[in-house]
């Protein structure tokens, strides 16, 4: 039986593909955080003053936090799928109140 390298065994774990509207979870300094993917980057991009290296093979995801208006960018290997979003984007995956712009949510 051929022996697979650790890199080959872990390749499938980082190959998970997420799409806009998916609800994901990741670990931060403050503990576990969840949110909804609002954009997928497949080319190098400037984000909050820093260059993030992205490619079709290793995309990065912008995620709107469930608890705040904060938007974070993470690689797929840092994310865990919580719920697959419905087709149609992030707004379709959220209840009407959560889909409203942040200023409108605070006004309610």
Secondary structure by P-SEA (a helix, b strand, c coil): cccccccccccccccccccccccccccccccbbbbbbccccccccccccbbbbbcccbbbbbbbbccccbbbbbcccccccccccccccccccccccccccaaaaaac
